Amino acid sequence: MTHTDRGTIMVADYDFGDVDIERAIAEKAGFALQAYQCKSEEELVRYGRDADGILTQYAEISASAMDQLPNCRVIARYGTGVDTVDVDAATRRGIQVTNAPNDWCAEEVADHAIALWLAAARKINEYDTATRAGAWTWQTGEPIWRLSGRIFGILGFGAIARLIADRARPFGVQLCAHDPFVADDDIRAHGVDPVSFDELVETSDFLTIQAPLTADTHHLFDRATLARMQPTAILINTGRGPIVEDAALADALTTGTIAGAALDDLEEEPAKQRDWRPDNPLLHLPNTVVTPHAAYYSEQSLRMVRAIAAEEAVRVLTGRSPQQPVNTVSPVTASR
């Protein structure tokens, strides 16, 4: 039997059924592993007070929580985005934050973005609902516009966005992208036209969001932005939910400001809530497609990201450098 006397690694929350992968990695390295389903800061602190490392999927870890986690030396995110962790606060407290590189689920997210786009553009949900109700007629999906020749815009042009562009190209769309952090020449090198944010919003027939959630992108698609889109436009979001203001989008879809939306996440992130109910108006509109933040999922990607998070925590706790550091922690200056 493996001795687990080097410390404790806590899984703050998870939705993949078990923690067998994480437990095997932790215990092999001599750590105990404890798993919970924390839906509040109070629960995180209650269960994590003695933890040396924390793995987190959806649970938010704030500066005030870190102040009550005296033993914590590493926070490992299941995934790439770290908007749920106060990274600056972690750095000041000498806590290493890690994530997973984009490529753990890049193919899956790109596939999902295209699937959402096609489902919305070809009115798959509307047809399916009508057909099951006994209406066998093509008119239940009208109007549908030919994909070829229309403008497919992408917000963000990182690794996943480039895979989305590669997948969309064979459909004959005109590709454009806006990313303030990528040089225009780099965008052109991938056969995509660089455009301003204004042009992206105002000319795209299909606008795919594949950008991180930051202070600048939070509610970037609010009432004012949505009002500038074409009335025939379809908005696809495989980035973070809060980039789009849900109430504004629901109004835009109801009034015909835009034609449709396909979303892999909602602003409220239901997985973070213990007693979530499907009350969001977007879930009850016929011109929406909503999936439960599942774009990253395949059996292969899920196994990979779980192993990455656990291995990163073990690396840090055994004095090695993480392979996917989000911040730089100096053990000399760090005060806990």
PALONU-648268 format. One line per 4 residues: for each residue x, y negated, z of C-alpha. Coordinates in Angstrom, 1 decimal. Each point is the difference from the previous one (the first is absolute). Example, Ala and Ser with C-alpha at 12.3 -4.5 7.8 and 13.67 -1.06 7.14 Angstrom:
// PALONU-648268
12.3/4.5/7.8 | 1.4/-3.4/-0.7
// end
This chain:
// PALONU-648268
0.0/0.0/0.0 | 1.3/-3.5/-0.9 | 0.9/-2.2/2.9 | -1.6/-3.4/-0.2
1.9/-2.1/2.5 | 1.4/-2.8/-2.2 | -3.1/-2.1/0.3 | -3.5/-0.4/-1.4
-1.2/-0.9/-3.4 | -3.7/-1.1/-0.2 | -2.3/0.2/-3.0 | -2.2/-3.1/0.6
-2.6/1.1/-2.5 | -0.5/2.3/-3.0 | -2.7/1.3/-2.3 | 1.6/3.0/-1.5
-1.3/2.7/2.3 | 3.1/1.1/1.9 | 3.5/-1.2/0.9 | 1.7/3.4/-0.6
2.6/-1.6/-2.5 | 0.9/-2.7/2.5 | 0.1/2.3/2.9 | 2.4/2.4/-1.7
2.4/-2.8/-0.9 | -0.2/-1.6/3.4 | 0.4/3.2/2.0 | 2.9/1.2/-2.1
1.8/-3.1/0.9 | -0.8/0.4/3.7 | -2.9/-2.4/0.4 | -3.5/0.5/1.3
-2.8/-1.1/-2.3 | -3.4/-1.3/1.3 | -2.8/-0.9/-2.4 | -2.9/-2.4/0.6
-2.7/-1.9/-1.9 | 0.5/-3.6/1.2 | -2.6/-2.4/-1.3 | 1.0/-3.0/2.3
3.0/-1.6/1.5 | -1.1/1.1/3.4 | 0.0/3.6/-1.1 | 3.4/-0.4/-1.7
1.6/-1.3/3.2 | -1.7/2.5/2.2 | 1.2/3.0/-1.9 | 3.3/-1.5/-1.3
1.4/-1.5/3.2 | 2.7/2.7/0.3 | 0.6/0.7/-3.6 | 3.5/-0.4/-1.5
-1.3/-0.1/-3.5 | -3.4/-0.6/-1.7 | -1.4/1.2/-3.3 | -2.9/-2.0/-1.2
-2.5/0.3/-2.8 | -2.6/-2.7/0.5 | 0.5/-1.1/3.6 | 1.2/-3.6/0.3
3.0/-0.6/2.2 | 0.2/-3.7/1.1 | 2.6/-1.9/2.0 | -2.1/0.2/3.2
-0.3/3.8/-0.4 | 3.8/0.3/-0.4 | 0.4/-1.9/3.2 | -1.8/2.9/1.7
2.0/2.7/-1.8 | 3.3/-0.2/2.0 | 1.6/3.2/-1.4 | -0.9/-0.5/-3.7
3.0/-0.1/-2.3 | -1.5/0.8/-3.3 | -3.4/-0.5/-1.8 | -0.3/2.1/-3.1
-2.8/-0.8/-2.4 | -1.8/2.7/-1.9 | 0.1/-1.9/-3.3 | 1.7/-2.9/-1.7
-1.9/-3.1/1.3 | 0.9/-1.3/3.5 | -2.7/-2.7/0.3 | -1.3/1.9/3.1
3.2/-0.4/1.9 | 1.4/-3.3/1.2 | 3.5/0.5/-1.5 | 1.4/-3.2/1.3
-1.0/0.8/3.5 | 1.5/3.5/-0.3 | 3.3/-1.5/-1.2 | 0.1/-2.4/3.0
-0.6/2.9/2.3 | 2.6/2.3/-1.6 | -2.6/2.4/-1.4 | 0.9/1.5/-3.4
-2.9/0.1/-2.5 | 0.0/2.4/-2.9 | -2.3/0.8/-2.9 | -0.2/2.3/-2.9
1.4/-0.9/-3.5 | -2.6/-0.8/-2.7 | 0.8/3.1/-1.9 | -1.6/2.3/2.5
-3.4/-0.8/-1.5 | 0.8/-2.1/-3.0 | -1.4/2.4/-2.6 | -3.1/0.6/2.1
-0.8/-3.7/0.4 | 0.5/-0.7/-3.7 | -2.2/2.9/-1.0 | -2.7/-1.1/2.5
0.1/-3.6/-1.3 | -0.6/1.2/-3.6 | -2.8/2.3/1.2 | -1.7/-2.8/1.8
0.4/-2.3/-3.0 | -1.5/2.6/-2.4 | -2.8/0.9/2.4 | -1.0/-3.7/0.3
0.5/-0.9/-3.6 | -1.9/3.1/-1.3 | -2.7/-0.3/2.6 | 0.5/3.6/1.2
-1.7/-0.6/3.4 | -3.0/-1.6/-1.6 | -0.4/2.7/-2.5 | 0.5/2.8/2.5
-2.6/-1.6/2.4 | -2.6/-0.5/-2.7 | 0.5/3.4/-1.6 | -0.5/1.8/3.4
-3.2/-2.0/0.4 | -1.3/1.2/-3.3 | 0.9/-2.8/-2.4 | 1.8/1.6/-2.9
0.8/-3.1/-2.0 | 3.1/-2.0/-1.0 | -1.8/-3.3/0.8 | 0.5/0.5/3.7
3.6/-1.0/-0.4 | -0.4/-3.0/-2.2 | 1.8/-2.3/-0.7 | 3.3/1.9/-0.5
2.8/-1.6/-2.0 | 2.7/1.7/-2.0 | 3.3/0.2/2.0 | 2.3/-0.5/-3.0
1.1/-3.5/-0.6 | -1.1/-1.3/3.4 | 2.3/-1.6/2.5 | 1.2/2.2/2.9
1.6/-2.2/2.7 | 2.1/1.2/2.9 | 0.7/-2.0/3.2 | 3.4/1.1/1.2
2.6/1.7/-2.2 | 1.9/2.4/2.3 | 0.6/3.7/-0.6 | -3.7/1.1/0.2
-1.3/-2.9/-2.1 | 2.5/1.0/-2.7 | -1.4/3.6/0.0 | -3.5/-1.4/-0.2
1.1/-2.0/-3.1 | 1.5/3.1/-1.6 | -3.3/1.9/0.6 | -2.2/-2.8/-1.3
2.0/-0.8/-3.2 | -1.3/3.0/-2.0 | -3.5/-1.3/0.3 | 0.9/-2.9/-2.3
-0.4/-2.8/2.6 | 2.1/-3.1/0.0 | 2.2/0.1/3.2 | 0.9/-3.0/2.1
1.2/-0.4/3.5 | 0.8/-2.6/2.6 | 2.6/0.5/2.7 | 1.8/-3.1/1.5
2.8/2.3/1.2 | 0.8/1.6/-3.4 | 1.7/-1.8/-2.8 | -2.0/-0.5/-3.2
2.7/1.7/-2.0 | -0.3/3.1/2.2 | -3.7/0.1/-0.6 | 0.4/-0.4/-3.7
2.6/2.8/0.0 | -2.9/2.3/0.9 | -2.1/-1.1/-2.9 | -2.2/-2.2/2.2
-0.7/-3.7/-0.4 | 0.9/-2.1/3.0 | -2.8/-2.5/0.9 | -0.8/-2.5/2.7
-2.4/0.9/2.7 | -2.6/-2.3/-1.5 | 0.3/1.6/-3.4 | -0.2/3.5/1.6
-3.3/-0.9/1.8 | -1.6/-1.9/-2.8 | 0.8/2.2/-3.0 | 0.1/3.6/1.3
-2.8/2.3/-1.1 | 1.3/2.5/2.5 | 2.0/-1.3/3.0 | 1.9/2.6/2.1
1.4/-1.1/3.4 | 3.2/1.9/0.9 | 1.5/-2.5/2.4 | 1.0/0.2/3.7
-2.1/-1.7/2.7 | 1.7/-3.1/1.2 | -1.0/-3.4/1.4 | -0.1/-1.2/-3.6
-2.0/2.8/-1.4 | -2.6/0.4/2.8 | -3.4/-1.0/-1.5 | 1.8/-1.1/-3.2
-3.2/1.2/-1.8 | -2.5/-2.2/1.8 | -3.1/-1.7/-1.4 | 2.1/-2.7/-1.8
2.2/2.5/-1.7 | -2.8/2.4/-1.0 | -1.9/-2.9/-1.5 | 2.8/-0.6/-2.4
-0.1/3.6/-1.4 | -2.0/0.9/-3.1 | -3.6/1.2/0.5 | 0.9/3.2/-1.8
3.1/0.6/2.1 | 0.6/3.1/2.2 | 2.2/-0.3/3.1 | 2.0/3.0/1.1
1.8/0.1/3.3 | 2.5/2.7/0.9 | 1.9/-2.4/2.3 | -1.1/-0.9/3.5
-3.7/-0.6/0.6 | 0.3/-3.5/1.6 | 1.5/-1.5/-3.1 | -3.6/-0.2/-1.1
-2.7/-1.7/2.1 | -2.7/2.6/0.1 | -2.9/-2.4/0.6 | 1.1/-2.2/-2.9
0.3/3.0/-2.3 | -3.4/1.3/0.9 | -1.5/-3.3/-0.8 | 1.9/-0.2/-3.3
-1.2/3.5/-1.0 | -3.6/-0.8/1.0 | -0.2/-3.3/-1.9 | 1.9/1.2/-3.1
3.0/-2.2/0.6 | 2.0/3.1/-1.0 | -1.3/3.3/-1.4 | 1.5/2.7/2.2
2.5/1.1/2.6 | 1.9/3.1/0.8 | 1.6/0.1/3.4 | 2.2/2.4/1.9
-0.3/-1.8/3.3 | -2.4/-2.4/1.8 | 1.0/-3.1/1.9 | -1.0/1.6/3.3
2.1/3.1/-0.5 | -2.6/2.5/1.5 | 2.7/2.5/1.0 | 1.1/-2.5/2.7
-3.4/0.0/1.6 | -1.4/2.6/2.3 | -3.7/-0.5/-0.7 | 0.1/-1.3/-3.5
-3.3/-0.1/-1.9 | -0.5/-0.4/-3.8 | -1.6/-3.4/0.3 | 2.3/-1.9/-2.4
-2.2/-1.4/-2.8 | 2.6/1.2/-2.6 | -1.0/3.6/0.8 | -3.5/-0.6/-1.1
0.5/-1.7/-3.3 | -0.4/1.9/-3.3 | 2.9/-1.7/-1.7 | 2.7/1.1/2.5
2.2/3.0/0.4 | 1.5/0.5/3.5 | 2.4/2.6/1.1 | 1.2/0.4/3.7
3.6/-1.3/-0.3 | 0.8/3.3/-1.8 | 2.1/-1.2/-2.9 | 3.2/1.3/1.6
-1.3/3.5/0.6 | 1.1/3.2/-1.4 | 1.0/3.1/1.9 | 3.6/-0.6/-1.1
0.1/-3.7/1.0 | -1.6/0.6/3.4 | 2.5/2.6/1.0 | 2.8/-2.3/-1.2
-1.1/-3.1/1.9 | -0.5/1.9/3.2 | 3.4/1.5/-0.1 | 1.6/-3.4/-0.9
-1.5/-1.7/3.0 | 0.9/2.8/2.5 | 3.6/0.3/-1.4 | 0.5/-3.8/0.2
-1.1/-0.1/3.7 | 2.4/2.9/0.8 | 2.9/-1.7/-1.9 | -0.4/-3.2/2.0
-0.4/1.8/3.4 | 3.0/2.1/-0.6 | 2.2/-3.0/-0.8 | 0.1/0.3/-3.7
-0.9/-2.7/-2.6 | -3.5/0.2/-1.5 | -0.3/0.6/-3.7 | -3.0/-2.4/-0.4
0.6/-2.9/2.4 | -2.5/-2.8/-0.1 | 2.0/-2.3/2.4 | 3.6/-0.3/1.2
0.5/0.7/3.7 | 3.2/-0.9/1.8 | 0.4/2.3/3.0 | 2.5/-2.6/1.5
-2.4/-3.0/-0.1 | -3.3/1.9/0.4 | -1.7/-0.5/3.4 | -2.7/2.3/1.2
// end
